Amino acid sequence: MAGGVVEGVVVPLVTPYKGSPERVDYEAVEWLVQRLAEAGVTGVFLGGTTGEKNLLTPGEVKGLVEAARSAVGPRLVVLAGTPTGRVSESLEAARLAGEAGADYVMTTPPLYYRPSEAGLLDYYRKLALASGDAGVFIYTIPSHVGYNVPVSVVERLAGEGAVDGIKATVSDLLYIEELALRVKAGNERFSLLVGAADLLPASLPLGADGTVDSLSNVAPGIALSIMEAWRGGDGERLSRLTLTAARLISMLRRHGPQGLLKAALARLGAPVEVHVRPPLEPPPREAVESFTRLLCRDAGGLILPGLKCR
């Protein structure tokens, strides 16, 4: 059941596979979710961009939600992504995720064909109906979708109660500020999450509530510590942590977070195999070595419980 404002760190979980990219490894999902709960994150986002969203079936999204709930019960907020190649498939995934116990469905607007504002309103209203007791988050990521969700659309949907929050993976701070001023100000239960830990220092003062941070798959302590340093007014620590996050996130963006994160998890001791679904490709070995070396050197004390730098 959807609740209050989602704050803090939400982790867009990788989707592990067993043996080959054709079989989701739900046991590995449970292992990861349990350790993330131990680390102190707020929630997990299953089937997002980092989780290979458009390469999953609605049934697999349901299985991911069930695995997370089996692992941690209500201790974490569970958000489920939906594939957005076809509207009917997205609605089916939303229905199944809601039935499986997701707190929220979080999905991008339709791909390839750009809808009008009226079309976007209709799409998210239908998602709200399909998701049952689960709430709905808009997921705007113009770099992948090709367009942004207008603030006017977010404002109207929030006012109607059709959506409960947004994940804004954007570099436009004016867009973040406008969401805070026009949407959050009039809807006290609306959640505003930004797309990566390195955006937090600039976004929190504008009204953001937290982050959906892919780096937190391997090092949740970085984003958690950034928020702690900001709240405590520790500018020196905040700058140091943000620089570390930015360097690591830059590598994820360059090589693709899906394979690089799985490879780093495997290298550091997680029961995760390094498979990704085509057209994604496994990362080069030198990229894995550079990423894990930098991670362990600059943030070895902030990695996921259960992992070990060698």
C-alpha positions in Angstrom: 0.0 0.0 0.0 1.4 3.4 -0.9 2.3 5.5 2.1 3.9 8.8 2.8 6.9 10.6 1.3 9.7 8.3 0.2 13.0 9.8 1.4 16.6 8.8 1.5 18.3 6.3 -0.8 16.4 4.0 -3.1 18.5 1.4 -5.0 17.7 0.6 -8.6 18.6 -3.1 -8.3 20.5 -4.9 -11.0 18.7 -8.0 -12.3 20.9 -11.0 -11.7 20.6 -14.1 -14.0 21.5 -17.7 -13.3 23.5 -19.7 -15.9 22.4 -17.5 -18.8 20.6 -14.2 -19.5 17.4 -16.2 -20.0 16.8 -17.1 -16.3 16.4 -14.5 -13.5 18.2 -15.5 -10.3 15.7 -14.7 -7.7 17.9 -16.1 -4.9 20.6 -13.6 -5.8 17.9 -10.8 -5.7 17.0 -11.9 -2.1 20.6 -11.9 -1.1 21.2 -8.3 -2.4 17.9 -7.0 -1.0 18.7 -8.4 2.5 22.2 -6.7 2.5 20.7 -3.4 1.3 18.2 -3.5 4.1 21.1 -4.1 6.5 22.9 -1.1 5.0 20.1 1.2 5.9 18.6 2.2 2.5 15.0 3.2 2.2 13.9 1.0 -0.7 14.6 -0.9 -3.9 13.5 -0.2 -7.4 13.1 -3.4 -9.3 13.1 -3.5 -13.1 14.5 0.0 -13.7 17.1 1.1 -16.2 19.8 -0.5 -14.1 17.6 -3.6 -13.9 17.2 -3.9 -17.7 13.6 -2.8 -17.6 12.6 -3.1 -21.2 14.3 -6.5 -21.5 12.1 -8.0 -18.8 8.7 -9.6 -19.1 5.7 -8.5 -16.8 6.0 -11.9 -15.2 9.6 -11.4 -14.3 8.9 -8.0 -12.8 6.3 -9.8 -10.6 8.9 -12.4 -9.6 11.3 -9.6 -8.6 8.8 -8.0 -6.4 7.9 -11.4 -4.8 11.6 -12.1 -4.2 12.2 -8.7 -2.5 9.1 -9.1 -0.3 10.2 -12.6 0.7 13.6 -11.3 1.6 12.7 -8.3 3.7 9.0 -8.1 4.1 7.8 -4.5 4.8 11.3 -3.3 6.0 12.0 -1.6 2.6 9.8 0.3 0.2 9.5 -1.7 -3.0 9.1 0.1 -6.3 8.6 -1.8 -9.5 9.4 -0.7 -13.1 7.5 -1.7 -16.1 8.6 -2.3 -19.7 7.3 0.6 -21.9 7.6 -0.7 -25.4 3.8 -1.3 -25.5 1.2 0.4 -23.3 -0.7 -2.9 -22.8 2.5 -4.6 -21.5 3.2 -1.7 -19.2 -0.3 -1.9 -17.7 0.0 -5.7 -17.3 3.3 -5.3 -15.5 1.8 -2.7 -13.2 -1.1 -4.9 -12.4 1.1 -7.9 -11.6 3.5 -5.8 -9.5 0.7 -4.4 -7.5 -0.8 -7.9 -6.9 2.7 -9.1 -5.8 3.0 -6.4 -3.1 4.9 -3.5 -4.6 4.3 -0.2 -2.8 4.7 1.7 -6.0 5.0 1.3 -9.7 7.5 3.6 -11.3 7.7 3.9 -15.0 8.9 6.1 -17.8 6.5 7.6 -20.3 5.9 5.7 -23.6 9.0 5.2 -25.9 9.5 6.1 -29.5 6.2 7.8 -30.2 6.0 11.0 -28.2 2.5 11.5 -26.8 0.8 14.9 -26.3 0.3 16.2 -22.7 -3.2 14.7 -22.9 -1.7 11.4 -23.9 0.7 11.5 -21.0 -2.2 12.2 -18.6 -4.2 9.3 -20.0 -1.2 6.9 -19.7 -0.5 7.6 -16.1 -4.1 7.6 -15.1 -4.5 4.1 -16.6 -1.3 3.0 -14.7 -2.9 4.3 -11.5 -5.9 2.1 -12.1 -4.0 -0.9 -13.2 -1.6 -0.9 -10.2 -4.4 -1.4 -7.7 -3.3 -0.6 -4.1 0.2 0.3 -5.3 1.0 4.0 -5.9 2.6 5.4 -9.0 5.8 7.3 -9.6 6.7 9.0 -12.9 10.2 8.1 -14.1 11.5 10.8 -16.4 14.9 10.2 -18.1 15.1 12.2 -21.2 18.5 10.8 -22.2 16.8 7.4 -22.8 13.2 8.3 -23.6 14.0 11.3 -25.8 11.8 13.8 -24.0 11.0 15.1 -20.5 7.7 14.9 -18.7 6.4 18.5 -18.5 6.0 19.9 -14.9 2.4 20.9 -15.9 1.6 17.2 -16.4 3.2 16.1 -13.1 1.4 18.9 -11.3 -2.0 17.9 -12.7 -1.5 14.2 -12.0 -0.3 14.9 -8.5 -3.3 17.1 -7.8 -5.6 14.4 -9.0 -3.9 11.8 -6.8 -2.9 9.7 -9.8 0.8 9.9 -9.0 2.7 9.9 -5.7 6.1 11.0 -6.8 8.7 11.3 -9.5 12.2 10.1 -10.2 13.9 12.8 -12.2 17.0 11.6 -13.9 17.9 15.1 -15.3 20.8 17.5 -15.0 18.4 20.5 -15.2 18.3 22.0 -11.7 15.6 24.4 -12.8 13.3 21.4 -13.5 14.0 20.1 -10.0 13.3 23.4 -8.5 10.1 23.8 -10.5 8.9 20.4 -9.3 9.5 21.4 -5.7 7.8 24.7 -6.0 4.8 23.8 -8.2 4.2 20.1 -7.2 5.6 19.4 -3.8 4.5 22.7 -2.3 0.9 21.8 -3.1 1.0 18.1 -2.4 2.7 17.3 0.9 2.9 13.6 0.3 4.5 13.9 -3.1 8.1 12.4 -3.3 10.8 14.0 -5.4 13.8 11.8 -6.0 16.8 12.6 -8.2 18.6 10.1 -10.5 22.1 9.7 -8.9 24.0 10.4 -5.7 26.2 13.0 -7.2 23.1 15.2 -7.9 22.1 15.3 -4.2 24.2 18.2 -3.0 22.6 20.6 -5.5 19.1 19.0 -5.4 18.5 18.6 -1.7 18.5 22.4 -1.0 15.9 22.8 -3.8 13.5 20.4 -2.1 14.5 16.9 -3.3 13.7 14.1 -0.8 16.5 11.7 -1.9 17.9 9.7 -4.7 17.5 6.6 -6.8 21.2 5.7 -7.1 22.6 2.9 -9.1 26.0 3.1 -7.4 24.3 2.0 -4.2 24.1 -1.5 -5.6 27.8 -1.9 -4.5 28.3 1.1 -2.2 25.1 2.3 -0.5 27.2 4.0 2.1 28.2 6.7 -0.3 24.7 8.1 -0.9 23.7 7.6 2.7 26.8 9.5 3.9 26.2 12.3 1.4 22.7 12.8 2.8 24.1 12.6 6.4 26.8 15.1 5.6 24.4 17.5 4.0 22.0 17.4 6.9 24.8 17.8 9.4 26.3 20.8 7.5 29.7 19.0 7.0 30.7 20.7 3.8 34.2 19.2 3.6 32.9 15.6 3.9 30.1 16.4 1.5 32.5 17.6 -1.1 34.8 14.6 -0.7 32.0 12.1 -0.9 30.4 13.8 -3.9 33.7 13.8 -5.8 34.1 10.0 -5.1 30.5 9.4 -6.2 30.9 11.5 -9.4 34.1 9.6 -10.4 32.4 6.2 -10.0 29.1 7.2 -11.5 31.0 8.5 -14.5 32.5 5.1 -15.1 29.0 3.5 -14.8 27.6 5.9 -17.4 30.6 5.3 -19.7 30.5 1.4 -19.6 26.9 0.8 -18.7 25.7 0.2 -15.1 24.0 -3.1 -15.7 27.1 -5.2 -16.5 29.7 -3.2 -14.6 27.8 -3.3 -11.4 27.2 -7.1 -11.6 30.9 -7.6 -12.4 31.9 -5.5 -9.4 29.5 -7.4 -7.2 30.9 -10.7 -8.3 34.5 -9.5 -7.9 33.8 -8.4 -4.3 32.1 -11.6 -3.3 28.3 -11.4 -4.0 26.6 -14.5 -5.4 25.9 -12.6 -8.7 26.8 -13.9 -12.2 27.9 -11.4 -14.9 25.2 -11.9 -17.5 23.2 -9.1 -19.3 20.5 -9.4 -21.9 21.3 -8.4 -25.5 21.7 -5.8 -26.9 23.6 -5.1 -23.6 27.2 -6.4 -23.4 29.4 -7.5 -20.5 31.9 -4.8 -19.5 35.6 -5.0 -20.5 37.8 -6.6 -17.9 39.9 -3.5 -17.6 36.8 -1.4 -16.8 35.9 -3.8 -14.0 39.3 -3.7 -12.6 39.5 0.1 -12.7 36.1 0.5 -11.2 36.6 -1.9 -8.3 40.1 -0.5 -7.6 38.7 3.1 -7.3 35.8 1.9 -5.3 37.9 0.0 -2.8 40.5 2.8 -2.6 38.2 5.7 -2.0 35.1 4.1 -0.5 36.1 0.7 0.9 34.3 1.4 4.1 31.1 2.2 2.4 30.5 -0.9 0.3 27.5 -3.2 0.6 27.5 -5.5 3.7 28.8 -8.9 2.6 31.2 -7.6 0.1 34.9 -7.5 0.7 37.7 -5.5 -1.0 40.7 -7.7 -1.6 
